[in-house]
């Protein structure tokens, strides 16, 4: 239904709350395409996005004092979800729809749009199981609570195959740097029996793992299969070989736009965008002696 004539004369803006707008808008790999999808979807519905910086305390306070009444809705993009008090205050202050993109929060009860990380990691583990791997490890973020859905997906695939889920010793949290990743690999190699495949929380940890494996004389995938998540390594040109799971970020933005154009009192939707797996050169069957 088209908006009433009075509404069509006045542009309606959606606040897109991000820590640093320039970094998000100029990113060509993930957040930039997501923002393009969001912008396109909003404009098709006669809405306009306005990026708002909220990295610093004063920026968030300024928005809360002057911004909510100006906007017909709000989107939270990137790590802004970590400012949980700010998110709750905005959710209360803006009358229109609110959606958090690339994450999910139970409190406040607002819309969310994110990649289906459970299904994606289940795909990754099922791919390795089909190749014959039965001993997998998981290279996690430094904080397991940052994305519990990915580990859940690996666990589900293992249990569906009649195998134990990920045991504590077969998971390692690490910061996104080479030193932590190399130490995690040494931990995995010291297990008995050692894993034949490692599923990584993201592509960048997977790339560090590939480097660490090469330094230790391991052949990938003959000695160790490695799977990433996000498919950002190939999109950014950092690898042509990494097997990874990914979701088109444009779809996340467009789905968020749909929710922002809906009624303000709609029941919160937790939308999941389906992923796909891209099988490349870093996964293969385990050596015969390591298959079980």
SVG drawing of the C-alpha trace seen along z (x, -y; Angstrom):
<svg xmlns="http://www.w3.org/2000/svg" viewBox="-3 -17 61 64">
<polyline fill="none" stroke="black" stroke-width="0.4" points="0.0,0.0 1.5,-3.4 2.0,-5.9 -0.6,-8.6 0.1,-11.8 1.1,-13.7 3.8,-11.2 5.2,-11.1 6.0,-14.8 8.5,-14.4 11.5,-12.1 11.6,-9.5 15.0,-8.6 16.4,-5.5 19.3,-5.9 22.0,-3.3 24.1,-3.2 27.7,-2.0 30.9,-2.6 32.7,-4.2 30.6,-4.9 33.6,-5.6 35.1,-2.2 31.8,-0.4 30.9,-2.3 34.3,-1.9 34.6,1.8 34.2,3.6 34.1,7.2 31.4,7.5 29.9,4.4 30.0,2.2 27.9,4.6 25.6,5.1 25.1,1.3 24.4,1.1 21.8,3.8 20.3,1.9 20.3,-1.4 18.8,0.1 16.1,1.9 15.2,-1.2 15.0,-3.5 12.7,-1.1 10.4,-1.6 10.8,-5.4 13.0,-5.4 16.5,-6.9 19.4,-5.7 21.6,-8.1 24.7,-6.5 25.4,-7.7 28.8,-7.3 28.5,-5.9 32.0,-4.7 32.5,-7.1 30.4,-7.8 29.7,-11.4 28.5,-10.3 26.0,-7.9 24.9,-10.4 24.4,-13.1 22.3,-10.7 20.1,-9.8 19.5,-13.5 18.7,-14.7 18.2,-11.9 15.4,-9.5 12.5,-11.8 14.0,-12.5 13.9,-8.9 11.4,-6.4 13.5,-3.5 17.0,-2.3 19.5,0.3 22.4,1.4 25.3,2.6 28.7,4.1 30.0,4.2 27.6,1.6 25.7,4.5 28.4,4.5 27.0,1.2 24.0,3.0 22.7,0.1 22.8,-2.2 20.9,0.4 18.2,0.7 17.9,-3.1 17.6,-3.5 15.0,-0.7 12.9,-2.6 13.4,-6.0 12.7,-5.4 9.1,-4.6 9.6,-2.9 11.0,0.5 14.5,1.5 16.7,4.2 20.2,5.4 22.1,6.6 24.7,9.4 23.9,10.3 21.0,11.2 20.0,10.0 17.2,11.4 17.1,8.1 15.8,5.7 13.2,7.7 13.9,6.2 14.2,7.6 17.5,9.2 19.0,10.4 22.1,12.6 23.7,15.3 22.5,18.8 25.7,19.7 24.4,23.0 23.4,24.2 26.7,22.9 28.9,24.7 26.8,27.8 27.5,27.7 31.3,27.3 31.3,30.3 29.1,32.4 31.5,31.8 34.4,33.0 32.4,36.0 31.6,36.9 35.3,36.9 35.9,39.4 37.0,37.1 35.9,38.3 38.2,36.2 37.7,32.5 38.8,29.5 37.3,26.0 39.2,22.8 37.0,20.3 36.9,16.6 38.7,15.4 35.3,15.3 33.1,18.3 30.0,16.2 30.7,13.9 29.1,16.5 27.8,19.6 25.9,20.6 28.9,21.7 30.1,24.2 26.5,25.4 26.4,26.2 29.6,28.4 28.2,30.2 24.9,30.9 26.7,32.4 28.9,34.6 26.1,35.9 23.9,36.6 26.7,38.8 26.8,40.7 30.0,39.1 30.6,37.2 30.2,33.4 33.2,31.1 35.0,32.0 36.6,29.2 40.1,30.2 39.2,30.0 38.2,26.4 40.6,23.4 39.7,19.8 42.2,17.4 42.5,13.7 42.8,12.9 46.6,13.0 49.2,15.5 50.7,16.1 47.5,17.3 46.6,19.4 49.9,21.1 49.7,21.9 46.2,23.4 47.5,25.5 50.3,26.8 47.7,27.7 45.7,29.6 48.7,31.5 49.5,32.6 46.2,34.3 46.1,38.1 44.7,39.0 45.2,35.6 42.5,34.0 42.6,34.5 40.6,31.4 40.0,27.9 36.9,25.8 37.6,22.1 35.3,19.4 36.2,17.2 38.4,17.0 41.1,14.9 41.9,17.4 41.9,20.0 44.5,18.1 46.7,17.8 46.2,21.5 47.3,22.3 50.5,20.3 51.2,22.0 50.6,25.4 53.1,24.6 55.7,23.6 55.3,26.9 55.7,28.9 52.1,30.0 50.6,30.5 47.1,29.1 44.9,31.0 46.9,34.3 47.9,33.9 45.3,31.5 42.1,30.1 41.0,26.6 37.7,24.9 37.0,21.2 33.8,19.2 32.6,16.1 34.2,16.7 36.0,13.3 39.5,14.7 38.6,15.3 36.5,12.1 39.4,10.1 41.9,11.8 43.9,13.3 43.4,16.8 42.0,18.8 42.1,22.1 40.4,21.8 37.2,24.0 34.7,21.7 31.1,21.1 29.5,17.8 26.4,15.7 25.9,12.8 26.0,9.7 23.7,7.8 20.9,10.2 21.4,9.3 21.0,5.6 18.0,6.1 16.2,8.3 16.9,5.7 15.3,3.0 12.2,5.1 11.8,5.3 12.5,1.5 9.7,0.7 7.2,2.9 4.9,1.9 6.5,0.6 4.5,2.9 5.4,6.1 6.4,9.2 10.2,9.3 11.6,11.5 14.9,13.3 15.7,13.6 18.4,16.1 19.9,15.8 20.9,19.2 24.6,19.9 26.4,22.0 29.6,23.9 32.4,23.2 34.6,26.3 38.2,25.6 41.7,26.9 42.1,26.8 39.9,29.9 40.4,33.5 40.1,37.0 42.2,37.9 45.2,40.2 44.1,43.8 45.8,44.3 44.0,41.2 40.5,41.8 39.1,43.2"/>
</svg>
